[in-house]
Every structure is written in C-alpha cells, then in structure tokens.
Amino acid sequence: MTLQISAIGLFIMAVFYALAAGLFLLVRRWLRDWKPKWVVLIPLAIISLVLPWADEVYISYRFAKLCEGAGVQVVRKVEVEGFYNETTSGPSEPGPITNQQAIDAYDKGSYRFYERKAREKVSHVEKANRKWEVSILDRPTARYHYKRIIDYRDEHGIHHEKQVAHQIQMIGEVVIDSETGEEIGRNVEYMRYPGWIEGLWVRFFGTGQTICKGSAPKPPELRHLLYHYVLIPTSKTN
C-alpha cells in the first residue's frame, strides 16, 4: 500500500492542522467552565487528527487489494476467422473500404472478417477477392464476442467506468463464447483518484488518476488488447 500525498498535500495538511489547533483552543476556552468539556474536546481532537488522511489511507488500501486481481487472464485460446467487437463501432454503409489506413489496419490484424456495432445493426467487414468489403447485418455471425465487462452509458451515450469503491473505478473487457456463454478471457484494470487533501489542488492540473493494469501473458512483450491473447487468427496457424 502506497499513500499518494505530495509535498503540496503535506503543506495543505499542515495548514489544516494549524487551523484545527486554533479551533480546538477556542472551543476549550469557550467550554472552560463546563466540567464534561472533554466529551466534546476528545472527539473533536480525534476527528481533526484523522480527517486529512483517513480517505487516502482507505483509497490506497482498497486500490492495493483490488490491483491484486488486475490484469489479463486467459482461460483458453481459440482459432477464429473473425470476431464481434462490441467495444467500438464500424462502417455503417455497405461497400468497399477505400481508406488506405483502414485497409492496412485490417490486413495487419490478420483476421478474415471483423464485426462491430453500426447504429442498430452490425457492420461486417470481410476480405473477398483481395478487397475489404462492408456489409450490414441484423445480428453478428461471429461466435466469439469481445465486450466491456460493464457498459454503462449516460443519456448522451458516453461510456463510463464502474465505481467499485470510494475514488476507485474499474474498466475491463471479456471474450465470450456466444454459443455457450463461457468467458474465455478477461482483462481488468483499476483507476484511483486522490483523496480530498490532494484533490484540493490536483483538480486544477488534471485528474490525478493512477492506473493499475496488472500483468499480461508473454509473449508478446508489448501489451495488447485482450482479444489478441485469446482469439488467434486462423491465418497465423495455417
């Protein structure tokens, strides 16, 4: 467990303690003639001491524990000609692919076809006669589906991560066998944000986000999207 408190955060904490000490002295003076004054003063002192770092300790502890389960987990690998990717959208109009950058990306992937969302339909991109062609389907034909673990979207259709603890979010993907419902691969990552002391100043410069990606199988040396570890193109095995 690593606490994430910067020099600026420590300075803010020192200012807080100075103000809290002043408040404590004022309250003690105000209650000087009240015999059970320590019933108020002791809880006030404890709260003042704990408040600046309590949430940071909790966030750091929970983040460290959650990170133990982060990373890529492969249940089994399968050879496929293509798959359905629910995490992104594909071309929504039928016809040939003419963009060279897109053509190069499809060729590099080594799959024979790719399926993705296209509005309320499915975009099916397949190589035929040495050309990539788009066709629009009602439903996926691929057996294996690559999707987010949690696909929460707001009223504007913007994807959001799942809140799993105070100031900690989770993102991840799975590969599902659509015929059996079996999960054959999973990737989980956790993101944490600062406690309230750090948040007082970090918000002016960014989010202060820290990501825990966990481990992934090797090879390859470079980390890839989950489906690269699970869905092996048949062209690479022939």
C-alpha positions in Angstrom: 0.0 0.0 0.0 1.4 3.4 -1.1 -0.1 6.6 0.1 -0.2 9.3 -2.6 0.4 12.5 -0.8 2.6 15.1 -2.4 4.7 17.9 -0.9 1.8 20.3 -1.7 -0.6 17.9 0.0 1.6 17.8 3.1 1.6 21.7 3.2 -2.2 21.8 3.0 -2.3 19.2 5.7 -0.1 21.3 7.9 -2.3 24.4 7.4 -5.3 22.3 8.2 -3.7 21.1 11.5 -2.8 24.7 12.4 -6.4 25.8 11.9 -7.7 22.8 13.7 -5.4 23.5 16.7 -6.6 27.1 16.8 -10.2 25.9 16.7 -9.5 23.4 19.4 -8.1 26.1 21.7 -11.1 28.4 21.1 -13.6 25.6 21.9 -11.7 24.6 25.0 -11.6 28.2 26.2 -15.3 28.6 25.5 -16.1 25.4 27.5 -13.6 26.1 30.3 -16.3 26.3 33.0 -18.2 23.2 31.7 -16.9 20.2 33.6 -17.6 17.5 31.0 -15.9 19.5 28.3 -13.7 16.6 27.3 -16.8 14.8 26.0 -16.6 17.4 23.2 -12.9 18.1 23.0 -11.6 14.5 22.7 -13.9 13.6 19.7 -13.0 17.0 18.2 -9.3 16.3 18.5 -9.6 12.7 17.1 -11.6 13.9 14.1 -9.2 16.8 13.4 -6.2 14.4 13.5 -7.8 11.7 11.3 -9.7 13.7 8.8 -6.9 14.9 6.5 -5.5 11.4 5.7 -8.3 8.9 6.5 -9.8 8.7 3.0 -6.3 8.5 1.4 -5.4 5.5 3.7 -8.7 3.8 2.7 -8.3 4.5 -1.0 -4.7 3.3 -1.0 -5.6 0.1 0.9 -8.5 -0.8 -1.3 -6.6 0.1 -4.5 -3.7 -2.2 -3.5 -6.1 -5.1 -2.7 -8.1 -4.6 -6.0 -4.9 -4.5 -8.0 -4.0 -8.0 -6.9 -6.8 -9.2 -9.3 -6.0 -6.8 -12.1 -4.5 -7.9 -15.5 -5.2 -10.3 -18.4 -6.5 -13.8 -17.6 -6.7 -16.3 -20.4 -9.0 -19.3 -19.8 -8.3 -20.8 -23.2 -7.3 -19.7 -26.7 -9.3 -20.4 -29.8 -8.6 -20.2 -33.6 -11.0 -17.9 -35.3 -11.6 -16.3 -38.7 -13.1 -13.3 -37.1 -15.0 -11.9 -34.1 -17.6 -9.4 -33.0 -16.2 -6.3 -31.2 -18.9 -4.6 -29.1 -16.5 -2.0 -27.7 -16.4 0.1 -30.9 -18.4 1.0 -34.0 -17.6 0.0 -37.6 -18.6 1.4 -41.0 -22.3 1.9 -41.3 -22.6 2.0 -45.1 -22.2 -1.1 -47.3 -19.5 -1.1 -50.0 -15.7 -1.4 -50.4 -13.2 0.0 -47.9 -11.1 2.7 -49.8 -9.3 4.3 -46.9 -5.7 3.0 -47.1 -5.1 3.4 -43.4 -8.1 1.3 -42.6 -7.1 -1.3 -45.2 -3.6 -1.5 -43.6 -5.2 -1.9 -40.1 -7.5 -4.7 -41.3 -4.6 -6.5 -43.0 -2.3 -6.2 -40.0 -5.0 -7.8 -37.8 -4.8 -11.0 -39.9 -8.5 -11.9 -39.3 -10.6 -12.8 -42.3 -13.5 -10.7 -41.1 -14.4 -8.1 -38.4 -17.8 -7.4 -36.9 -18.7 -4.2 -34.9 -21.7 -2.2 -34.0 -23.2 0.1 -36.6 -26.1 2.0 -35.2 -28.8 -0.6 -34.6 -27.2 -3.1 -36.9 -23.9 -4.9 -37.3 -21.1 -3.9 -39.5 -19.4 -6.9 -41.2 -16.1 -6.2 -42.8 -14.6 -9.1 -44.8 -11.9 -9.6 -47.3 -13.1 -11.0 -50.6 -11.1 -11.0 -53.9 -8.3 -9.2 -52.2 -10.6 -6.3 -51.2 -12.2 -5.4 -47.9 -16.0 -5.1 -48.3 -18.6 -3.8 -45.8 -22.0 -5.5 -45.4 -24.6 -4.5 -42.9 -26.2 -7.4 -40.9 -29.1 -7.7 -38.4 -27.0 -9.7 -35.9 -23.4 -10.9 -35.5 -22.3 -14.1 -37.3 -19.2 -14.4 -35.2 -19.3 -17.0 -32.4 -16.9 -15.1 -30.1 -17.7 -11.6 -28.8 -15.3 -9.1 -27.4 -17.1 -6.7 -25.0 -16.7 -4.5 -21.9 -17.3 -6.0 -18.5 -19.5 -3.0 -17.7 -21.0 -1.0 -20.5 -22.7 1.9 -18.6 -23.5 4.9 -20.8 -25.2 8.1 -19.8 -28.1 9.8 -21.6 -25.6 11.2 -24.2 -24.3 7.7 -25.0 -20.9 8.4 -23.3 -19.3 5.3 -21.8 -18.4 5.5 -18.1 -16.4 3.3 -15.8 -17.8 1.3 -12.9 -17.4 2.8 -9.4 -16.1 -0.1 -7.2 -15.0 1.9 -4.1 -14.6 5.4 -2.9 -12.5 7.2 -5.6 -11.8 3.9 -7.4 -13.2 2.8 -10.7 -12.9 -0.4 -12.8 -12.7 -0.9 -16.5 -12.3 -4.2 -18.4 -13.2 -6.4 -21.2 -14.1 -10.1 -21.7 -14.3 -12.5 -24.6 -17.4 -14.6 -24.5 -18.4 -17.7 -26.4 -21.9 -16.7 -27.6 -23.0 -20.3 -28.1 -22.2 -21.5 -24.5 -21.9 -18.2 -22.6 -18.4 -19.2 -21.4 -16.0 -16.5 -20.6 -12.7 -17.5 -22.2 -10.7 -14.4 -21.4 -10.8 -11.3 -19.2 -8.9 -8.1 -18.7 -9.4 -5.9 -15.6 -7.9 -2.5 -14.8 -8.4 -0.2 -11.8 -8.1 3.5 -11.6 -7.8 5.5 -8.4 -8.2 9.3 -7.8 -6.7 11.4 -5.0 -8.1 11.8 -1.5 -9.7 15.2 -0.6 -6.5 16.9 0.5 -4.7 16.2 -2.8 -7.9 16.9 -4.7 -7.9 20.5 -3.4 -5.1 21.3 -5.8 -4.8 18.5 -8.3 -8.1 19.3 -9.9 -6.6 22.5 -11.4 -3.9 20.5 -13.3 -5.8 17.2 -14.2 -7.4 14.2 -12.6 -4.5 12.8 -10.6 -5.6 9.4 -11.9 -3.4 6.4 -11.2 -4.0 3.2 -13.2 -3.3 -0.4 -12.2 -3.2 -2.7 -15.3 -1.8 -5.8 -13.7 0.1 -8.4 -15.6 -0.4 -9.9 -19.1 0.9 -13.1 -20.7 4.3 -13.0 -22.5 5.0 -13.2 -25.4 4.2 -10.7 -26.9 6.4 -8.3 -25.0 4.2 -5.3 -25.7 0.8 -5.3 -24.0 -2.1 -5.7 -26.4 -5.9 -5.7 -26.3 -7.4 -8.8 -24.7 -8.6 -10.4 -27.9 -5.0 -10.7 -29.2 -4.3 -13.1 -26.4 -7.4 -15.2 -26.8 -8.6 -15.1 -30.4 -5.9 -16.4 -32.7 -6.4 -15.7 -36.4 -6.5 -18.9 -38.4 -4.2 -17.3 -41.0 -1.4 -17.4 -38.3 -1.9 -21.1 -37.6 -2.1 -22.4 -41.2 
